[in-house]
Amino acid sequence: MALWRLDLVLLAARATGSTFARGGTARWRLLGEIVLFCAILGGTWRALPWKPRPAHDAAVLVLGLAAGWAAEAWGTRLGLWHYYTGERPPLWIVPAWPLGAALIDRLGERARSRFGRAPAAAYWGTALAVTAGCLAFSGPWLGAPAGWLGAAAVAAALFSSRDPGADAWPLWAGLACVFFADLWGTTNGCWAYWLRGRPGGLWLGIGFGMAFDAAVALGCLRAARAAVSAA
């Protein structure tokens, strides 16, 4: 992807060098963003090799790629968020979705193997909170059919669970992973949610990203399990 969009890589390198040269607070903020990005990559590198399941993993990657493109097209075309390149959607961000889904799958499985099944009530409480957060953030667009489409996808992913004790861990892992990813992406200006610039808008946007992305990832993981079982 970097080779395909070398122009963006060079632009980021120039911006990084310019910010570092300014020194002061800007330099320290940049260093913090670099440390966070490296921690995300390092955590992903360590987690993904744990107990590979080729058929399941392939299904997760394919479904994550398709769902990622649909999610990015939905959000950017509605105006819920936008990227600094102005693309709707930018294809260079789409591969992050299958990689993120695979990471969430690994972390969820590791948590379940260590702590056992979660209480069903805890899952349903989280599902209700996630759905409410998505609806509140997307409120201005719910008058249009396209706005309800995303809300329906979130509800379907969350409330079709037949095993909430197992689904709780990947949902919680998704919320945690997306928090760090969105913290990195929003603070460095890679993308911004529509409430950016309003009081608390940055954190409200990150909260929406956590809820929406985690629900979509959980839907992909459940669909992957169903597809492998059917095969």
N, C-alpha and C positions, 0 to 999 in steps of 0.2 A: 504494500500500500504506500509506503514511503517512497519507493522508486516510482510508482505511478504518479504520485503528487509531490514530486521533488520540489516544485515551486513553493508549496506550503512548508516543507521542511526548511528550505533556505530562508523563507520569510520568518519562521519561528527562530531560526538561528540568529538572524540579524536583530530581531526584536530582543532576544535574550541578551545578546552582547551589548546592545544599547542600554538596556535596563541595568545590567550589571555595572556598566561603566559609570552610571549616574551615582552609584553608591547610596549611602544612607538607608532610609527605610525601604526604598524600592528594592535595593539589593538584598536586604534581609528577607523581604517578602518573596522575592524570586528564589532565593535559596530554600525557603520553606516549601515552595511549590515543587522544586526539584526533588527535595527529600521525600515529599508525599508521593510524587509520581514514581520514584524509584522503589518506595515501599510497596506501592500497589503492584508494580511489575514483579518485585521479588516475592511477594506473597502469592501471586498467581503462579509463578514459576515453581514454587515449592508445593502448592496444593494440587495442581493439575495431575501430576503423575501418580497420585494416590489411588490404588485399586482401579485401574482402567477397565472399562467394559466397552469394547469396540463397537458393538451394534448399538448399544444405548447412547454412547458418546456421539456416534455419527448422527443418530436421530436428533439429539440435542443441538448439535451444530447446524444441521439443516433447518430445523424448526426455528432456532434462534436467529438465523440469518433472515429467514422470511418474515418472522415477527418483528425483527429489528427494523427492517426496511418499512414495513407497514406502520409501525409505531412512529418512526421518524417522519414519514410522509404525513401522517395524521397530525402530529403535533406542530410541525413547522408550517404546514399549509393552513392550519387553523390560527396560527399565531401564538400558541401557548409558549413556545420557546423559539429562539432563532440562533443560528451560528454566525460566527464572525465572517464567514465567506459568503453569507447570504443565500446559500443553496438550500433548496426545499424538496427533498432532503439531501444532505451532503453524503455521497456514497462512501467517502473515506471514513465516516464514523460507524457505518453499518457493521463492519466486522467486529466491533467491540461488543455487540450484542451476543453473538454465539459464544465468544470467549467468556463474557460475563456469566452467561447461563451455565456454562460448563464449570466455572469456578464456584458459583452458588450451589450447584449440584454437589460438588466435592465437599464443600464446607458443611452443607446440610447433612450429608451422609456421615461425615466424621463426627458431627455433633450428636447425631442420633445414635451412632455406635458407642459413643462414650457415655451419654446421659440417658439413653433410652427414649421411649416415646413421650411426647409432651402431652399435657392435659388438653383434651379437646376444647374445653372452655377457653383456654389461653389462645388457641388458634382462632376460634370464632370471634373472640374479642378483638384480636389483631386484624382480622379480616374486615370487621365492621369499621374499625378506625381507619384502615387503609381506604376503604370505599368512601367513607365520609370525607376524608382528606382530598381524594381525587375529585369528588363532586363539588366541594367548596372551591377548590382552585380553578376548576373548569367552568364555574358558574356562568360567566358571561357568554359562553359558547353553547350552553345546553339548550338554547332555543332553536338550534339548527340540528338537522338529522345527523350531520357528521360529528357534532359534539357528543351526542348520545351514543354514537358508535364506540368511542373509546371507553365511555363509562360502562357500556354493556360488556365490552371485552374484559374489563377489570372484574366486574361482578361475576362473569362466567368463569374466569380463571380461579376466583377465590371461593365461590359458593357451590362449585361443582365437586368439591372435595368429598371423597368417600372414605378417606383415612386422615382426618385432621391431626391425629397424633403424630403421623409421619410427615405431613405437609407443613407442620409448624416450623420445623427446623430450616428447611430451605427458604421459607418465607422470611424468617428472622435473619437468616444469612444474607438474603437479598437486600433487606433494609439496611443492614450494616455495610455491605459492599457498595451499594449505590450512594450511601452517605459520603464515603471517602472519594468515590469517583466524581460525584457532583461537586463536592467541596473543591476538588482540584480544578474541574472544568469551569466552574462559575467564577472562582476567584481570579483565574488568569484570563478571563474574557473569551474562552473558547466557545462557550454558549451562554445564553442568558434567558431567564424566564420572564414572562410578560410583566410580572410585578417588580422587576428589578428597578431600583430607584425610589421605590416607596418604602415607608418605614417597615422594617422587618422583611422586605420583599425578597432579599437574598435567601433568607432562611426558610421563608414560606415556599420559595421555588425549590430549594433543596428537599424540603419535606415532601412536596409533590413528586419530585423525581424519584425519591426513595419509594414512595407508595406505588406509583405507576410502574416503574421499571421492575420492582420486585414482584408485582402481581403478574406482569407479562412473562417474566422469567419462570415463575412457578407454573403458569399455564403451559409453557414450552416443556418443562420437565415432566409434567403429568401426561401431556400428549406423547412425549417420547416413550414413557413407560408403557402407555397403552399401545403404541405402534409396535414396539418390540414384542410385547406379549401376544398381540394379534398375529405377528409374523411367526 
